[in-house]
């Protein structure tokens, strides 16, 4: 091969590489510095052709320390959680979006929270379970309890001075209070008097052939399961457990001490209604958030 043929062959290879890297059906034979630059830049970055994303892109799944920034120091550019658009809530902390639904005068998240706060987990440590069911949080993590101690078996102190406990919810949203739960249950009983509360709330799949619900109000409650004392997974596909704001529930005395068991709502596959109960504060449960302002405010 003479010198001219070598140059011609080299240029042809560059053209073919440029065409493949840029995803073009046709590349001009006039190979110039711009194309060569594109070839170099694309050869430095591996592209995932299954989903069109760069393998080197920064993940938004990094755990957060609760202050609005991820633990690696990056900040997610703003979206406004106070103003859902077309039924979608955008969480400014990590850019995740959630469907929301209006039930009576309340606006609820229609999905479990999936904010990667440090210490929260995916069921069985599978990211696919977080995508489907959201993350699971201990009581201290759910409420972002002030001065939460290093020892998870101790209990921190609740924040004061707010009509709602925001906890791990996005800005403008809060953990359900007793009044939120009462309003929800009253709306269901008045609107669907012939259907069990469980059937109104449960999703139409995942609960099993005999226990799937009708999802009448769009809350799409899934059997996300929970964790016993943070290390033993329990009942995915069968049960759902949600932490709530404990401040106005008037909790009955606990045989294990008032500071150790915390209020939650529990839904079993065979149940006909939500069950108000208490679980140990180191157990891990799901979070649903309610908008601070009612419809029309």
C-alpha positions as CSV (number, residue, x, y, z in Angstrom):
1,X,0.0,0.0,0.0
2,X,1.5,3.4,-1.0
3,X,1.4,6.5,1.0
4,X,-1.6,7.9,-0.8
5,X,-3.6,4.7,-0.2
6,X,-2.7,4.7,3.5
7,X,-4.0,8.2,3.9
8,X,-7.2,7.4,2.0
9,X,-7.8,4.3,4.1
10,X,-7.2,6.2,7.4
11,X,-9.7,8.9,6.4
12,X,-12.3,6.3,5.4
13,X,-12.0,4.6,8.8
14,X,-12.4,8.0,10.5
15,X,-15.5,8.7,8.5
16,X,-17.0,5.3,9.4
17,X,-16.2,5.7,13.1
18,X,-17.7,9.2,13.0
19,X,-20.8,8.0,11.4
20,X,-21.3,5.2,14.0
21,X,-20.4,7.4,17.0
22,X,-22.7,10.2,15.9
23,X,-25.5,7.9,15.0
24,X,-25.7,9.3,11.5
25,X,-26.9,7.4,8.4
26,X,-24.6,9.5,6.2
27,X,-21.4,11.5,6.8
28,X,-19.9,13.8,4.2
29,X,-16.6,12.7,2.6
30,X,-15.3,16.2,3.4
31,X,-13.7,15.1,6.7
32,X,-12.7,18.3,8.5
33,X,-11.5,19.2,12.0
34,X,-15.1,19.5,13.4
35,X,-15.8,15.8,12.5
36,X,-12.5,14.7,13.9
37,X,-13.2,16.5,17.1
38,X,-16.6,14.8,17.3
39,X,-15.0,11.4,16.8
40,X,-12.5,12.1,19.6
41,X,-15.2,13.3,22.0
42,X,-17.5,10.3,21.3
43,X,-14.7,7.8,21.5
44,X,-14.0,9.0,25.0
45,X,-17.5,8.4,26.3
46,X,-19.2,5.0,26.2
47,X,-22.8,5.3,25.2
48,X,-25.6,3.0,26.3
49,X,-27.4,2.3,23.1
50,X,-30.3,0.6,24.9
51,X,-31.5,3.8,26.5
52,X,-29.5,6.5,24.7
53,X,-27.8,7.7,27.9
54,X,-24.1,8.1,28.7
55,X,-22.7,5.5,31.1
56,X,-20.7,8.3,32.6
57,X,-23.7,10.5,33.5
58,X,-24.1,11.4,37.1
59,X,-26.8,9.4,38.9
60,X,-29.5,11.2,40.9
61,X,-29.8,8.2,43.2
62,X,-27.0,9.3,45.5
63,X,-28.1,9.4,49.1
64,X,-28.9,12.8,50.6
65,X,-28.1,14.1,54.1
66,X,-31.5,15.7,54.4
67,X,-30.5,19.3,53.7
68,X,-31.5,19.4,50.0
69,X,-28.1,18.4,48.7
70,X,-26.8,14.9,47.8
71,X,-24.0,13.6,50.0
72,X,-21.5,13.9,47.1
73,X,-22.0,17.7,47.3
74,X,-24.0,18.1,44.1
75,X,-27.2,20.2,44.0
76,X,-30.2,19.3,41.8
77,X,-31.4,22.2,39.8
78,X,-34.7,23.6,40.9
79,X,-38.2,22.3,40.2
80,X,-41.1,23.5,42.2
81,X,-42.8,20.9,44.5
82,X,-45.4,23.5,45.6
83,X,-46.9,23.6,42.1
84,X,-47.6,20.2,40.6
85,X,-48.0,20.3,36.8
86,X,-50.5,18.1,35.1
87,X,-50.8,15.9,38.1
88,X,-47.0,15.5,38.6
89,X,-45.0,16.6,41.6
90,X,-41.3,17.4,41.1
91,X,-39.1,17.0,44.1
92,X,-36.4,19.7,43.9
93,X,-34.0,17.7,46.0
94,X,-33.3,15.0,43.5
95,X,-35.4,15.8,40.4
96,X,-37.7,12.7,40.9
97,X,-41.3,13.1,39.9
98,X,-44.4,11.6,41.5
99,X,-48.0,11.4,40.4
100,X,-50.4,13.3,42.7
101,X,-54.1,13.0,43.1
102,X,-56.9,15.1,44.6
103,X,-59.1,13.2,47.1
104,X,-61.9,15.5,48.4
105,X,-60.2,18.7,49.5
106,X,-56.8,17.1,49.9
107,X,-53.9,16.6,47.5
108,X,-51.9,13.4,48.1
109,X,-48.9,11.8,46.5
110,X,-50.2,8.8,44.5
111,X,-46.8,7.0,44.9
112,X,-44.6,6.1,47.8
113,X,-41.7,8.5,48.5
114,X,-38.4,7.4,46.8
115,X,-36.1,10.0,48.2
116,X,-32.7,8.5,48.9
117,X,-32.1,9.8,52.4
118,X,-29.0,8.2,54.0
119,X,-30.2,5.3,56.0
120,X,-33.3,4.5,54.0
121,X,-33.4,1.3,52.0
122,X,-34.9,-0.5,49.1
123,X,-36.7,-3.8,49.9
124,X,-34.2,-6.6,49.5
125,X,-31.7,-3.9,48.5
126,X,-33.0,-4.0,45.0
127,X,-33.2,-0.7,43.1
128,X,-36.2,-2.1,41.1
129,X,-38.2,-2.4,44.3
130,X,-37.5,1.3,45.1
131,X,-38.6,2.2,41.5
132,X,-41.9,0.2,42.1
133,X,-42.6,0.6,45.8
134,X,-40.5,3.6,47.0
135,X,-38.0,3.5,49.8
136,X,-38.5,2.3,53.4
137,X,-37.6,4.6,56.3
138,X,-37.2,4.2,60.1
139,X,-39.4,6.5,62.2
140,X,-36.5,8.8,63.0
141,X,-35.6,9.1,59.3
142,X,-39.2,9.6,58.3
143,X,-39.7,12.5,60.6
144,X,-36.1,13.8,60.2
145,X,-36.1,14.0,64.0
146,X,-33.9,16.7,65.4
147,X,-30.8,15.4,67.2
148,X,-31.5,11.9,66.0
149,X,-28.9,9.9,67.9
150,X,-26.2,7.7,66.4
151,X,-27.7,4.7,68.3
152,X,-30.8,3.7,66.2
153,X,-32.4,2.3,69.3
154,X,-32.6,5.6,71.0
155,X,-35.3,8.1,70.0
156,X,-34.7,11.7,69.0
157,X,-36.9,14.8,69.8
158,X,-39.7,16.0,67.5
159,X,-39.4,19.5,65.9
160,X,-41.7,22.1,67.3
161,X,-43.5,25.2,66.0
162,X,-45.1,23.9,62.8
163,X,-48.7,23.0,62.1
164,X,-47.4,20.0,60.1
165,X,-44.4,17.7,60.4
166,X,-42.7,17.8,57.0
167,X,-40.2,15.1,57.9
168,X,-38.6,13.6,54.8
169,X,-41.4,14.9,52.5
170,X,-40.6,17.6,49.9
171,X,-41.1,21.3,50.7
172,X,-44.8,22.2,50.9
173,X,-45.7,18.6,51.8
174,X,-46.0,16.8,55.1
175,X,-46.6,13.5,56.8
176,X,-50.3,12.6,57.2
177,X,-51.8,13.9,60.4
178,X,-54.8,12.4,62.2
179,X,-57.0,15.1,60.6
180,X,-55.6,14.2,57.1
181,X,-56.4,10.5,57.7
182,X,-59.9,11.3,59.1
183,X,-60.7,13.4,56.1
184,X,-59.5,10.7,53.7
185,X,-61.5,7.9,55.4
186,X,-64.6,10.1,55.6
187,X,-64.4,10.9,51.9
188,X,-64.1,7.2,51.1
189,X,-67.0,6.1,53.3
190,X,-69.3,8.8,51.9
191,X,-68.3,8.4,48.3
192,X,-68.1,4.6,48.1
193,X,-70.5,3.3,50.8
194,X,-70.8,-0.1,49.2
195,X,-67.1,-0.8,48.7
196,X,-64.7,-1.7,51.4
197,X,-62.1,0.9,52.4
198,X,-59.3,-1.5,51.4
199,X,-60.7,-2.1,47.9
200,X,-61.0,1.7,47.4
201,X,-57.4,2.2,48.3
202,X,-55.5,-0.8,47.1
203,X,-53.9,-1.0,43.7
204,X,-55.4,-3.3,41.0
205,X,-52.4,-5.6,41.0
206,X,-49.6,-6.9,43.2
207,X,-51.8,-8.0,46.0
208,X,-52.6,-11.4,44.6
209,X,-55.6,-12.6,42.6
210,X,-58.0,-12.7,45.5
211,X,-56.9,-9.5,47.2
212,X,-56.3,-6.9,44.5
213,X,-58.2,-3.7,45.0
214,X,-60.1,-1.3,42.7
215,X,-58.0,1.9,43.3
216,X,-61.1,4.1,43.2
217,X,-59.5,7.3,44.4
218,X,-56.1,6.9,42.6
219,X,-53.9,6.5,45.6
220,X,-52.7,3.2,44.2
221,X,-51.6,1.6,47.5
222,X,-49.1,-1.1,46.8
223,X,-48.0,-4.0,49.1
224,X,-44.5,-2.6,49.5
225,X,-43.8,-4.6,52.6
226,X,-41.7,-3.3,55.5
227,X,-38.6,-4.1,57.5
228,X,-38.5,-5.5,61.0
229,X,-36.0,-3.4,63.1
230,X,-34.3,-2.3,59.9
231,X,-32.7,-5.6,59.0
232,X,-35.4,-8.2,58.3
233,X,-37.6,-7.8,55.2
234,X,-41.3,-8.7,55.7
235,X,-44.4,-9.2,53.6
236,X,-43.8,-7.6,50.3
237,X,-46.8,-8.5,48.1
238,X,-49.0,-8.8,51.2
239,X,-48.9,-5.7,53.4
240,X,-48.3,-2.0,53.3
241,X,-47.2,0.1,56.3
242,X,-47.1,3.9,56.5
243,X,-45.6,6.2,59.1
244,X,-47.8,9.2,60.2
245,X,-47.4,12.4,62.1
246,X,-47.7,11.2,65.8
247,X,-48.3,14.6,67.3
248,X,-52.1,14.6,67.4
249,X,-53.0,10.9,67.4
250,X,-53.5,10.5,71.1
251,X,-51.6,7.3,71.1
252,X,-52.7,4.7,73.8
253,X,-50.1,3.5,76.3
254,X,-47.6,1.1,74.9
255,X,-46.5,-2.1,76.7
256,X,-43.0,-1.4,75.5
257,X,-42.8,2.3,76.5
258,X,-44.3,5.3,74.9
259,X,-41.1,6.4,73.3
260,X,-40.4,3.1,71.5
261,X,-43.6,2.3,69.5
262,X,-44.8,4.9,66.9
263,X,-48.1,5.4,65.1
264,X,-48.7,4.1,61.6
265,X,-51.4,2.8,59.3
266,X,-51.3,-0.8,58.2
267,X,-53.0,-2.5,55.3
268,X,-53.1,-6.3,54.9
269,X,-54.1,-8.2,51.8
270,X,-57.1,-9.8,53.5
271,X,-58.2,-6.7,55.4
272,X,-61.3,-4.7,54.6
273,X,-59.9,-1.4,56.0
274,X,-56.8,0.4,57.1
275,X,-55.7,-0.5,60.6
276,X,-54.3,2.2,62.9
277,X,-51.5,0.6,65.0
278,X,-48.0,1.1,66.3
279,X,-44.7,-0.3,65.2
280,X,-41.3,-0.2,66.8
281,X,-39.5,3.0,65.8
282,X,-36.6,1.1,64.2
283,X,-38.9,-0.8,61.9
284,X,-38.9,0.6,58.4
285,X,-42.1,1.6,56.5
286,X,-43.3,3.6,53.5
287,X,-44.1,7.3,53.3
288,X,-47.0,9.1,51.6
289,X,-47.0,12.9,51.7
290,X,-49.9,15.3,51.8
291,X,-49.8,18.8,50.4
292,X,-49.8,21.5,53.0
293,X,-52.5,23.6,51.3
294,X,-56.0,22.2,50.5
295,X,-57.7,22.4,47.2
296,X,-58.6,26.0,46.3
297,X,-56.1,27.5,48.7
